[in-house]
Amino acid sequence: MSGELTAKICVPCRGGTPPLSRAEAEPYLGEIPDWHLAEDASRIAREFKFGNFAEALDFVNRVGALAEDEGHHPDIEFGWGYARVTLFTHKIKGLHENDFIMAAKTDALAR
């Protein structure tokens, strides 16, 4: 795989584009090691930990702003001290490079 994911931008995905297979998706995990493949490799997910509810909410708001900027929106569940982020490309019902770009940029927000 070439290039750092955080340096890339999400590009609109057309319908009819096949989702990444497990074999195609696995190499991306090297750049986002805290994420894992979920739901038969059709999604990637990660749980982030925080000291309290306010920190989790702040993180979720920053991820939301990033998602709007990138035009790529994750599913987010959060509560006191945690946020779970799940990414997949809705249009193709599976994974695309955009999901890994968003994951890398989401990791950068958590640092």
Secondary structure, 3 states (H helix, E strand, C coil): CCCCHHHCCCCCCCCCCCCCCHHHHHHHHHCCCCCEEECCCCEEEEEEECCCHHHHHHHHHHHHHHHHHHCCCCEEEEECCEEEEEECEHHHCECCHHHHHHHHHHHHHHC
